[in-house]
Amino acid sequence: MVMSLLLTVLVDQHWFGLVLVGSQIALICSVFALLLIWWVEWRNGRVW
């Protein structure tokens, strides 16, 4: 609770938006990485 209050005081709306967009991009990249790993394994016949 104290940490989130401190973050809202230190980080204004602009930086909060940048953090939000950055986390969304990181999430999308991790999903694509997992799909790529699954596709490579599937092509090698190791997915059951």
N, C-alpha and C positions, 0 to 999 in steps of 0.2 A: 504493500500500500504506500509506504513512504517512498519506495524507489519509483513507483509509477508517478507519484506526485512530483518528485524531483525531476523526472524525465519531462513531464509536461511543462514544468517551469523552465527547464534548460533548453528544450527543443521547441521551436515555434512551428507554426503550421507548414511552412515551406520545407523545413528539414524533415518533418514528420511525413510529408508526402513523398519526399525522396527516399526515406527509409522504407516506406510502404511499397513503392514501386520497385526498389532494389530487392526486397524480400520476395515479391511476386516473380521477378525475373529469375532469382535464384531457385525458386520452387519449380518454375517451368523448365529451367536448364537441368535440374536434377531428375525430373520426370523424363525428359528426352534422353538423358544419360542412361537411365534404367531401361527405357525402351530399346535403346541401341544395344545395350548388353544382352537383353532378352533376345533381340533379333539375331545377334551373332551366335548366341548359344543355340537358338532354334535352327539356324542354318547348319550348325555342326551336328545336329541331331541329339543334343543333350537335354532337351526339354521334354518332360514326359506328359 
